Amino acid sequence: MEWEQCKENIKPKREGRNISHINTTPKGTPMLAQIQEKQGAFEREIKDYEGEDEMEVWVKYVRYMEDAFPEGDYLSNVGTLQFRLIKRFQEDEKYKQDPRLLRIFLDLANHSVHATDVYAYCFYHNLVTTFSKFWTNWITCWIYKQRYDKALKICEKAIKIFKNTSTFRGMKIQI
């Protein structure tokens, strides 16, 4: 598929897309079979993984599926894969504050009608809460919903957490 003929149907990604994946999207059975074969390889690698950073395999798997289905096709099951990744790592202290996990949560929130619930889940499970981007995005969600009272409460929590850092220093809250 030529880029010029399909670019309006491509789901944007902040970090961009690999053009070679876009030009070979799975419109036909042979390409879909190749993707399924690669999925199987990722699943086996995850199952048999014995290294120090299992999350790296999961992140590569998610990115591969995002690139393999640039239109955000339901066949990609990226959301399901992201939930599996979260379930696998949410109890592991090594990964609770991992920037890669933050990326997964931000992506889920950006594609969810219940984004504020995604952030609340992170907060109550102490996941990715050391990142200012987590807090600013959560606050922004409430502002978009015009729930300034909720945004203010989240902002106050963030300020308490980051009070000794430059992240929110000098921030004035006005409603």
Legacy VTK file of the C-alpha trace (Angstrom):
# vtk DataFile Version 3.0
C-alpha trace
ASCII
DATASET POLYDATA
POINTS 175 float
0.000 0.000 0.000
1.423 3.352 -0.945
1.793 5.964 1.774
0.062 8.710 -0.244
-3.048 6.565 -0.698
-3.502 5.639 2.974
-1.954 8.337 5.174
-5.310 9.766 6.253
-6.248 6.364 7.721
-3.095 5.959 9.779
-3.480 6.366 13.532
-0.865 8.932 14.652
1.854 8.038 17.139
3.785 10.668 19.055
7.114 8.990 18.323
6.265 8.464 14.654
5.912 5.311 12.606
8.207 3.065 10.642
7.329 3.771 7.002
8.278 0.237 5.941
5.544 -1.129 8.234
3.023 1.323 6.814
3.813 0.271 3.251
3.252 -3.387 4.170
0.090 -3.264 6.277
-1.817 -6.538 6.671
-4.479 -6.224 3.995
-3.904 -9.696 2.607
-3.702 -13.135 4.177
0.054 -13.629 3.586
0.945 -10.486 5.547
-1.491 -11.378 8.333
0.104 -14.823 8.544
3.534 -13.211 8.947
2.230 -11.019 11.744
0.630 -13.982 13.495
3.910 -15.859 13.203
5.755 -12.914 14.772
3.104 -12.745 17.530
3.730 -16.406 18.278
7.460 -15.721 18.471
6.869 -12.877 20.942
4.540 -15.044 23.046
7.156 -17.818 23.180
9.893 -15.321 24.068
7.748 -13.947 26.912
6.927 -17.434 28.177
10.533 -18.615 28.082
12.206 -15.361 29.155
14.972 -15.724 31.727
16.830 -12.400 31.467
16.940 -9.343 33.706
14.427 -7.096 31.912
11.320 -8.975 30.867
9.412 -5.747 30.294
11.635 -4.953 27.319
10.217 -7.951 25.425
6.661 -6.879 26.251
7.304 -3.290 25.122
8.813 -4.491 21.841
5.746 -6.698 21.348
3.345 -3.786 21.922
5.328 -1.518 19.585
5.449 -4.203 16.919
1.674 -4.633 17.050
1.134 -0.861 16.902
3.340 -0.680 13.823
1.849 -3.772 12.213
-1.640 -2.242 12.393
-1.070 1.485 11.807
-4.773 2.131 11.319
-5.454 0.998 14.892
-7.186 -2.106 13.546
-9.073 -4.229 16.076
-6.988 -7.225 14.951
-3.953 -5.690 16.636
-5.364 -6.249 20.152
-2.919 -3.626 21.400
-5.220 -2.671 24.280
-5.489 -6.288 25.414
-1.738 -6.660 25.148
-1.226 -3.497 27.209
-3.574 -4.808 29.918
-1.633 -8.083 29.993
1.613 -6.131 30.390
0.137 -4.110 33.258
-1.213 -7.211 34.981
2.186 -8.878 34.680
4.228 -5.975 36.115
1.929 -4.010 38.442
3.021 -5.911 41.556
6.723 -5.944 40.713
8.483 -3.142 42.634
11.214 -3.048 39.987
8.718 -1.845 37.372
6.125 0.185 39.300
7.875 3.458 38.457
9.286 2.447 35.085
9.005 5.067 32.298
7.978 2.339 29.847
5.005 1.511 32.059
4.156 5.205 32.115
4.076 5.190 28.304
1.671 2.232 28.336
-0.658 3.956 30.820
-0.567 7.256 28.924
-1.427 5.449 25.710
-4.314 3.624 27.402
-5.627 6.865 28.870
-5.332 8.687 25.543
-7.481 6.054 23.858
-10.012 5.627 26.636
-13.294 7.406 27.289
-12.544 6.784 30.976
-9.050 8.289 31.074
-9.518 9.607 34.600
-10.160 6.036 35.760
-6.851 4.943 34.226
-5.009 7.614 36.222
-6.945 6.798 39.406
-5.991 3.131 38.973
-2.334 4.123 38.723
-2.609 6.302 41.808
-4.311 3.695 43.983
-1.847 1.006 42.936
1.170 3.355 43.244
2.106 2.905 39.587
4.099 5.562 37.680
3.246 8.216 40.284
6.783 9.589 40.450
6.462 11.108 36.987
5.203 14.676 36.682
3.744 13.776 33.275
1.389 11.363 35.023
0.092 14.134 37.282
-0.173 16.826 34.631
-2.066 14.503 32.285
-4.453 13.456 35.065
-5.093 17.105 35.955
-5.625 17.931 32.286
-8.230 15.163 31.960
-10.300 16.724 34.727
-9.900 20.190 33.244
-11.174 18.944 29.866
-14.200 17.538 31.673
-14.618 20.944 33.342
-14.329 19.323 36.758
-12.059 21.950 38.203
-12.668 20.791 41.755
-11.238 17.353 40.908
-8.358 18.926 38.974
-7.558 21.093 41.988
-7.489 18.087 44.345
-5.146 16.183 42.029
-2.972 19.278 41.642
-2.710 19.637 45.414
-1.664 15.970 45.742
0.964 16.485 43.053
2.321 19.590 44.729
2.670 17.714 48.033
4.570 14.927 46.308
6.824 17.215 44.287
7.144 20.059 46.812
10.916 19.730 47.059
11.487 19.510 43.322
11.349 22.102 40.578
8.402 20.367 38.879
5.618 22.346 40.536
7.653 24.941 42.433
6.034 28.339 42.269
2.800 26.995 40.807
-0.191 29.046 41.830
-3.626 27.493 41.856
-6.460 29.762 40.842
-10.014 28.777 40.123
LINES 1 176
175 0 1 2 3 4 5 6 7 8 9 10 11 12 13 14 15 16 17 18 19 20 21 22 23 24 25 26 27 28 29 30 31 32 33 34 35 36 37 38 39 40 41 42 43 44 45 46 47 48 49 50 51 52 53 54 55 56 57 58 59 60 61 62 63 64 65 66 67 68 69 70 71 72 73 74 75 76 77 78 79 80 81 82 83 84 85 86 87 88 89 90 91 92 93 94 95 96 97 98 99 100 101 102 103 104 105 106 107 108 109 110 111 112 113 114 115 116 117 118 119 120 121 122 123 124 125 126 127 128 129 130 131 132 133 134 135 136 137 138 139 140 141 142 143 144 145 146 147 148 149 150 151 152 153 154 155 156 157 158 159 160 161 162 163 164 165 166 167 168 169 170 171 172 173 174
